[in-house]
Amino acid sequence: MKLSRLTLAVATVLTASVTTSAFALDLYVDSKTKQIFAEPGKGRQKMGSFEQIDENKSVENRSQAGFGADGSGHLYQELESNKAEIKKVQTDLELKENEIKALEEHVVANREDKAQNNEKWFNKINIRGYTQMRYNQQLTGDRAAAAGDTELSSVADNNVGNNKDFSFRRVRLVFSGDINDYVSLYIQPDFASSTAAGDSNFAQLRDAYADLSFDKKHEYRIRAGQSKIPFGWENLQSSQNRLTLDRADATNSATISEREMGLFAYWAPSDVQKLWKDLSKKGLKTSGDYGIVGAGIYNGQGINVRNDTNDDISYVVHTTYPVELNFLGSFFKGQVLEVGADALIGKFNPSTTDMTVFGSGKKLVGANLAKTFNVRGIREERAGVHAILFPQPFGMQAEWNWGTAGTLNPDSAKIESQGLSGGYVQAMYKIDKVLRSDDSVIPYAKWQTYDGAWKASPNSPRIQTNEIEAGVEWQLMKALEVTLAYSTMDRTAVKTLGQASGDMIRTQLQWNY
């Protein structure tokens, strides 16, 4: 509407200004001299008709076009108003541009401050953890009716036995991170440890070490502090990732709580690191990155021991290598087989206590036992092999170890070097997307056997284990897992050396955070 009125006014003014009146004068210009003449002639070209300007008539025409005599007509006012609005918009745009510029400068400053702040090591520390709650129910088997009787028990779980109901198996927090490109730290306390008196849920340090890398890819590194001894495969696997409820006695007997204070060197090529990470992303349970080759020295007297009891060093060598089986054909596409071997050697100085042997009633005096072996301990030597076919969907896992270690001989009342052997075989099958897009069910069966020393207990008694466990783990989501298992056990009670057997239902609820 405004545009039409403006167009009409302009047309009226133009029409009024170009209308020829009776006083119009024709003018001509000479094409050579450029002189102007009022009459036509040779070489002259007509310029046009011109008339004298009448100021009063101009004002009248302006008034007819919508302008007042003083130039303040409504169209003029609208034009001036539009100019003012345009100027205001321009001013607002300039203010907005200044605000945007200030915000950009603020964002850049914050980004620079954050980048500088991220360089501080304590901003790179990650916190995670997990909790395991168990319930064991004995169905059949030996139970203690009176003092000295043998009842079914397990060196792997203190809550196997009479009057054992709900319990915490693990309550752990992990603090880890890279201090810089070459130094990383790892600290893990456990809040479900038990005392010798049987009290539970005490805090205890499990891991506290630093990884000192020689390159940014962490292919070559030294681990210093208290950490897992690289012997076996299942021993190195975190309880958070392990499928079965407990580690096998045969390989777990090599180290007390799997950990020690020492120095360990690892080599893990980048391609192997990537393969292990890819397996973990698929929800498969690896043993962690302990290199394809590892070697170390450690005290050898157990976890959280204030002083080394025999002033002697133990040694360990670890090898493992994962192989993709794609070269065997399409049936094995994506399958990964990991194989390896380990060895350790050292001297262990066992603790001693009084003991009454089940059956014979023979009483062994701990102080006398301590005199029957060298104060520097008894030599221990072990060698083991392992092979793991990751379940995609079917999998197998097996380990075996042999050797000698200080073992109680109740007949001679001596702790002496004796042979040991044992291992396990495990089968599993992984089923994905059962009820959810991110859940999985893994049924499994495990048979284990062991005949040898259990040095984690006083007097380093000889135990004999024969156990079958069948169960299923349901990973509902990354934050929650449930395991239900049936176990038939035949085990030595370390406190009396009596053999006991029985059947149990075992359950575990695990939440990850």
Phi, psi and omega in degrees: 000314180297320182296320181295318180293322179293318180298318180296319181294315180298319180298321180295316180298314181297319180297319182292326184282336184256359180291128182276129180254186182290342181264019181288145182236127177274133180239146181231153180234135178284128186291339180262310185272344182066019176279149182258136182230153179268352180236152178287158179190182182291132178077007181258139179245138182288128178273327182145182179256133184231148177224163181286141181281131177252111185300320181296319181292326179296319179295320179298315179299322179295323179292320178295330181280359177107004178255148176283171179297329178266011179080016184249033178293170185295325177292322178296318179296321179295319178298316179295322178295319178297321178298318180296319179296319178298318180295321179295318178298318178298319178296316179297320179297319178298319178296316178298318178300319179294320178296316179298319179298318178295320178295319178299317178296323179293317179297315179299318179296318179296318180298319179293319178296318180295319179298319178293322181291324180294340179289344179285131189299325185288348175272359179254004183277129176258147178236128176213178179176185179199158177227137177240123175245132185238159171218118179249133178230115179283129181266312180219166172120188186286133175228146181281120177264336180211168180300134180095345177288154177264132176235158180297129179210170183221135176288344182272338183214113182294346183262022169262118181147188181290151175055036178239120182240242179287145179203158170269126175269320177217138168221095191234146172238142180237125175249118184214157178167170179264119175290320171206196184291346187238347183234126177234154179233158181209123178227128181223108170267157176237134183254017180237023180285157180245152177267171179296333180281353178100359177286144185245172173064047172257146179282138178213141178285126177258309180232142173201096184213166175236137172264121180252105186265150179262354180210161184290339178276355179059035176285324179241124182206159174242133179254122183241130178129204178264118183207179180291140175279124185286074174230122183086179181250312180293327177301324182279343180286131180296145176298336178293330183256347184292141182283309181284162185291324182225160174286156179289140182299322188301311181274329181289339179290346183289331183222145179276117182059022175065001190232158179200166175268128181178194178236132183225136179250135182229146173233121180224102179302153184300321182293326178287320176303316180295319180297316177299319179294320179296321177296319179295322179296334178279358182086013179272152188261101176271176179264003183092172184267097173244025177076162172278342172221132178218148178210146182200168173235144183205167184298314177086012183247007176114168184283142174057034174274124185299312181235144175291127188277349182226008177051045182224154182249140174256158184230147180216146175229136184229134174223143175199151180207125176272136182235128173281132187263023181301331183291348180273358179123173185296331181297329182261010182299126180088348181285143179231128177246127178245129181228155179185178180213152183221161177206146174218156179209141179176188177237135181241133180255097186288150172280159183229156177203165177291146182212138172253119186284129181296141178092295182281337183073008181291132181258125178257132180264120184302322181297325179286325179298323183296339182274350186270357178226158181300140182298341178275003175098181181248136184296136177235133178225133180219151171220141181216159177228156178211154177210132183225123170255109185295137186289102178222066000268338182271141180216160177226152179211133182208144175216152176209144175217154182227161175160198177225152180200161177295124187222139179290131172251102185294335180290316181265357182055044178228151170258113188224167180288125179223161181283161177212154175195157177159169179181201182205161173227136185223138175238146180209163181216124185260124179242117182264158174054059180281304178239341181228167180286342183240013180260165177205152178239132181232096171286148183210163173217136184222131174243132179225151177213148179202141176220103182172188186288145170240089190284351177289341179261151177305144180075358180048060185291158175273130178241152175235124184236134172217112190215142173237130179233129176234132183201185178215135175252129178247111175271093183297322178196177181298333184271350189213132178222145177230134178235133176234128185219151173243130182233136169245120192241148168221106191223155175271132174279116188292340183277337182233350184066015176275148180267134181224154180218164179167174180244145183219149165258128183233137181227151178213133173248124182235129173240135184253144181212000000 
